[in-house]
Amino acid sequence: MLKLFLTSMLIFLASFNSLNAQRVKKLDVGDLFPTIEGELLSSKEIRLPDHCKGKISLLIVAFKRGTQPQIDTWTKPVMKEFSMYEDFRFIEIPMISNFYSWISNYIDNGMRKGIVPSMHKNVMTYYGPLSDYYKYFDVDDKKQCYVFLLNREGKIEFMSKGEAESHKILLLLDKIRKHLNK
């Protein structure tokens, strides 16, 4: 009887996981950005893409600590040109496995110490399951950052990954200018 029960449970779990995998699709331009809930280093809890509604938003997702040099290749030219605009928003999102949630205060405080306070409103940490986001973002290399430009409705207008190449950063800057009417 126990063997039958365990076999039934394994079949149920396998079918549940395959159904879940079918619901999560790789994102594309025009898609609504998926929901991510987290806390800004400024201690405000937010939910994406809701937090970005009404603004042109650049979101950069990172799964590994060493991606900051890649992120900087995107953010430096973008922030130089658009940081002063009220209707532009930038958020960097470290995606951290829920395994580390028990030390989230320690991790977040370490980030706060390493980031100038004026940028705390631009960094949101997420602690939770990562598998769906790997699928959404088509993560083939966790050592790369994933870049998304959202329109005012939270839909993806541009996406890329890794270090910014000159033609991609020019395209991104042009798209932001057009959306901001600049």
N, C-alpha and C positions, 0 to 999 in steps of 0.2 A: 504494500500500500504506500509506504514512504517513497519507494522508487518511482511509482506512478505519479505521486504528487510532485516530486522533484523534477521529473521529466516534463510534466505539465507546466511547472513554473519556468523552466528553462525555455520552453517553446514560447510561452507568453512573453518573457523578457526579450527574447530574440525578435519576436514580431513587433513588440512595442518600440524597440530601438530602431528597427528598420522603418517603422511608420514615422518616428521622430526624424530620422535622417531624410526622409522624403519631404517633410515639411520645411526644412531649412534649405534654402537655395542660395547659390552664389549670387552676390549682389552685382548689379550692373548700373550704368548711367541711367537715370530716370526712376530708379527704385527709391522708395522711402528708406532712409537709414534705419537700421534696426534699433530696438530699444536697448539702452544700456543705462543702468542706474549705478550711481556712485557718489562720491563726496569730493568736492573741490578741496584743495589744500587750504583754502580760506574757510573750511569747515561748513560749507553750504552743501546740502544734499541736492543733487539734480538728477534729472532723467532726460536722456537724449533720445530722440531728436527734439523733444518738447522744449528744452532749454534754448534751443537755437531758432525756434519759430520767430519769424519776423526779421531775422538777421541773415546776412550772408556769412556762412561759418566754415572755417577750415578745421577739420578734425584729423588728428594724427594719432593712430593706434599703434602701440608697441607691446610686444609680448616678451621681450628680453631687455635686460638692463643696458646692454652695450649699444643700443640703437640711437643714443642721443646725437652722435655726430651726423648720422643720416637725417634725423629730425631737423637739426640745425640748418642743413642745406635747403630745406623747404621754408623754415620759419624766418630765417634772417632776412631774405629778400621780401617776403610777404609782410612781415611785421614792420619793416622799414618803410614800406609804402602805404600800408593800410591800418596800422595800429591806432591811428588818431580818429578813425571813423567810428561813430556811434553805432552804425548799422552793420559793422563787421565784428565777428567773434572768432576767436581761436581757442581751441581746447586740445591739449595733449592728453592722451588716455593710456596710462600704463595698465595693461590687462594682467591681473595677478590671480593665480589659481586660488580657489577657496581654501586650499590646504594651508595657505599662509594667513588666512583671516584672523587667526588667533593672535598674530603679532602685527596686525594692521596698524595699530597706533605707533608702534616702533618704526615700521616702514615709512608711514606717512610723516612722522616727526623727522626722520632722517632726510626725506625729500624736502620738507619745509626748510631745514637748515641749509640744504644745498641749492635752493632756488630763492632768488630775490623775492621779498614779500609782495612786491607789486605784481608778480607773475603767479601768485598762489591761486588767483581766480581763473587761471588758464590751464590748470592741471587737475584732472579728475581721476582718482584711482577707482578701479573696479576690482572687487574681490568676488570671485564666483566661478562657476563652471565655464570652461573655455571652448569646449568642443563645437558648440553651435557657431561661435564667432569664427573659429577656424574655417568652418564651411562658408559662412556668410562672406568672409573676406578673402576666400580662396587662398588661405595661408599655405604656401609651399615651403616657406623658410621663416621660422620664428625669429631669426636674427635680422629681419627686415622690418621697417616701419611701413604702415599702410595709411595712405593719404586720401582724404575725401573732402571735396568741396560740396557744401549743401546750399541749396537755394533757400529762399525765405520760408518755404513750406516743408523743409526737411528732406527734400529729394536730392539725390546725388547728381551733381553736374559734372564732376571730374573725379577720377580716381587713378591712383598710381601706387607704387611701392618702392621701397629702397631709397637710395640716394637720388636727389634731384638731378636730372640731366638738364642741360641748358634749354633745349627745346620744350621740355615739359614744364619747367618753371616759367618760361615765357608764356606758354599756353595758359597755365594756371593764373598768372598775373593778369592776362588779358581777360579771362573769364570773370575774375573778381571785379576788374574795372567795369566791364559791361553790366554786371549785376548791380554795382553801386552807382552806375551812370556817371562814371568819372572819366 
